[in-house]
C-alpha cells in the first residue's frame, strides 16, 4: 500500500472510529444517566436513538455534499458539529438538552462512513474494496470495543460528563488531521447545481437494483447496530444474568469479533469470487448466519457465551459488503450518494428498532432495574421475523443485477 492510499485509509478510519464511539457510548452511560434522570426504557431508547435519527436525516444532503465538495472538506467540517453535540450532551442537566446533543452528534458524524467509502473508492481498485472497506469497519469496530470494558473501567474513576469532554477534544483533533493531511482526489467535476445533484439521489432511490442489493442488508445491519449500541447490555444482564463487568466484557468480545469478521469476510470475498461465488451471494450467506446466531442466542443453545457473542459480532457486520456491491453497480459520480442513501435507510431502521425495543420492554414493569426475559424474547423475535422477511426478497430471482452498470446509469448525469 503506497503512502497516499495508506494516508487515506488511516485518516478516514480515524473518523469512522470516532463515529463508532459516539454510536455506542450510551451503552456505558445508560445505567448512570438512567439513575440520574430516572429514565424508562422508552426514554433511554429515544435518547440514544436520536443519534441515528440525526445521522439518517443528514444522509441525503451529505451524499450530495460529498460528491460536490469531496470527502476531506465535508468530513472534517461536519465532525465539528459532532464535537459541539457531545459538548452539549455532557453539559446538559435535562433530557431535552441531551436530546439536542445526541441529534447534533448524529448529524456531525453522518459523513464519516460515506466519506470514507468514497475516498477509498477513489484511491483503491474496485477488486480490493471488499477487503479495504472491511479494514475500515474493523478500525471503527474498535469503538465498539472501547464502549465495553474500557469505558466501564474509565467510569469507575471519571464521571460520564468528563468522558464527554474528552470526546470533544478527540473529535476536534481528528477533524483537524483530516483537514490538514487527507489528500484530495483530482477528478472530473460535473458542472451541475446542487438541485440537479439531489436528482441523482432520487434516481438511486428509484433503482430496482439498489433495493435488491439493500433489502436484506439494511435490516440485518439495522438490527445489529441497534442492539450492539444499546440493548445487548440489557439482554446480557436481564436474560443471561451477567453482572455489569461480565456484560461489558462480552460487549468488548463482540466488538473484537466484529472487527475480525469485517476483515475476514472482506478478504474471503475476493477468494470466493475467484471460485465462482458472487459478492452478492457471499454477503447473503454471511447475513443468514447472523440470523441463525440470533436464534441460537434466543434458544439459549448450550454453547459458551463468549462463542455465541463472538459469532454475533463476526456475522453482524457482514452486510457491510453491500457497499462494495454498490460501488460495482453505480458509476463514480454517484458513489457518494449511493453509499449515503444505503446508510440513510440503515440508520432510519436503527432509530426505529432502538425505540421499538424500548417500547416493547416498557410494557413490563422492571424489577430492580431489570426487565423479564419474556420482554426481551418478544423484542428479539419481532426483529428476527423482519430479517427473515427481508431475506426472502434478497434471494428471489431477479434480472436487475445482471444488467451492465454503465448501461443502467448511462442516461443519468448529476
Secondary structure as GFF3:
##gff-version 3
##sequence-region A 1 414
A	DSSP	alpha_helix	3	37	.	.	.	ID=ss1
A	DSSP	alpha_helix	41	57	.	.	.	ID=ss2
A	DSSP	alpha_helix	59	69	.	.	.	ID=ss3
A	DSSP	alpha_helix	71	91	.	.	.	ID=ss4
A	DSSP	alpha_helix	95	108	.	.	.	ID=ss5
A	DSSP	alpha_helix	112	123	.	.	.	ID=ss6
A	DSSP	three_ten_helix	126	128	.	.	.	ID=ss7
A	DSSP	alpha_helix	129	145	.	.	.	ID=ss8
A	DSSP	pi_helix	146	150	.	.	.	ID=ss9
A	DSSP	alpha_helix	151	154	.	.	.	ID=ss10
A	DSSP	alpha_helix	160	181	.	.	.	ID=ss11
A	DSSP	alpha_helix	194	205	.	.	.	ID=ss12
A	DSSP	alpha_helix	208	226	.	.	.	ID=ss13
A	DSSP	pi_helix	227	231	.	.	.	ID=ss14
A	DSSP	alpha_helix	232	238	.	.	.	ID=ss15
A	DSSP	alpha_helix	244	274	.	.	.	ID=ss16
A	DSSP	alpha_helix	279	298	.	.	.	ID=ss17
A	DSSP	alpha_helix	305	316	.	.	.	ID=ss18
A	DSSP	three_ten_helix	318	320	.	.	.	ID=ss19
A	DSSP	alpha_helix	321	329	.	.	.	ID=ss20
A	DSSP	alpha_helix	332	361	.	.	.	ID=ss21
A	DSSP	alpha_helix	373	395	.	.	.	ID=ss22
A	DSSP	three_ten_helix	400	402	.	.	.	ID=ss23
A	DSSP	alpha_helix	405	409	.	.	.	ID=ss24
###
